[in-house]
């Protein structure tokens, strides 16, 4: 029987699915057919694979009918990484290649794009593919040599980094492995600039004077993963303090690092030989960015956007009202559920997007309203009203923390405390997150900001005095039902930062002040950390 099956992987979003590449080589009308909901890049694989086999491993079955099925047939498939699996399955099914049998393909996964010469080229998404292969019991995988280190991040997986189709065939046959020319992988994308020794690496909270209440709000946001809004005139330090948030975040856990690294692998932004990305990512797209670049999408295969690449890190959207209306409205989903779904025709992909979202806005288009120029704003009231209306109610209701940033010397509620370093604040944030990890150890979420409202009410209620204070705000119409849940989450983060076992009236009062956009309602002075 001239039939063989090789396994490869398909990506749907950040999730991988095992694909059986089934090949039948039989007498009949000479033709090569690829079926199984394949796109154009896969339809072109017949030519790439045929030339690769002819130039590197023998002869293509030119006098036979070759049928290639990628199963399951109802799953859309795209990309060039199936080339290697198709080539190996054709060789195993063709009786002219008697040294390679279908049984030798069992337990292997094959990932890689073939060139005309038979050389193997890198492809995006290797890490999530290998993770999916491991979850389906596959223990051995062939990948392009430049991506072997990336694939080896998956525990228990035996990885063979190869340069050519001939090398793969030799390994399967236990033959002498032929030499091959090295293949240079694609250069890293500019989207990966948050890694390494960039300008954010040396930033520290010690660089900033004052802004004690804003610092405290940032600490609570970092501890619980709460989205926040910074509003203030230009030059008051909104961007400066946002850029220092990564410095107070702890290193990613191994599980988080795998998730983040897999997303960058899918996007093709993972630098060669980088290993696991251990530090929380930082992304700050310009306000002219399109919805596809911020949220994900694009032509052809759906790719993750910067909101997903910042998963477990920080996404800073400066001048938020200047972003396109479709971007502003689409931010509702990641702010609410921590994921983003992109649909393009028949293809839909869901990517995680549980980042710390920091929004920043001026009080008016010119940025001088009550600003450093003494309030010399040239905007009319109509212009200011139009500017503020871009921040729609459904978006604002999903932001947990509101802070008005005023010029130094004019901000009420500045406590005059000695400035702290990022290392000191990061230690408290780490302790607060450890408390949440213990509290949510049997749950699917990790931080207070992700805890569902019903679970919060049932298992982790506030002290009666604190809950009564929040209920009064709801009754007065100053809080929505969604806002009430978010204040409860904030109260828990305030308690975690202070080392309090259960939020009471004090924590509820601080949470309400953090949530309020009323400048007359400043943070109480007793919100200064107990640990400081």
Secondary structure, 3 states (H helix, E strand, C coil): CCEEEEEEEEEECCEEEEEEEEEEEECCCCEEEEECCECHHHHCHHHHHHHHHHHHCCCCCCCCEEEEEEECCCCCECCCCCHHHHHHHHHHHCCCCCCCCHHHHCCEEECCEECCCCEEECCCCHHHHHHHHHHCCCCEEEEEHHHHHHHCCCCCCEEEEECEHHHHHHHHCCCCCCCCCCCCCCCCCHHHCCCCCCCCCCCCHHHCCCCHHHHHHHHHHHHHCCCEEEECCCCCCHHHHHHCHHHHCCCCCHHHHHHHHHHHHHHCCCCCCCCCCCCCCEECCCCCCCHHHHHEECCCCCEECHHHHCCCCEEEECCHHHCCHHHHHHHHHHHHHCEEEEEECCEEEEEECCCEEEEEECCCCCCCCCCCCCCCCCCCHHHHHHHHHCCCHHHHCCCCEEEECCCCCCCCCCCCCCCCCHHHHHHHHHHHHHHHHHHCCCCCCCCHHHCCHHHHHHHCCCCHHHHHHHHHHHHCCCCCHHHHHHHHHHHHHHHHHHCCCCCCHHHHHHHHHHHCCCCCCCCCHHHCCCCC
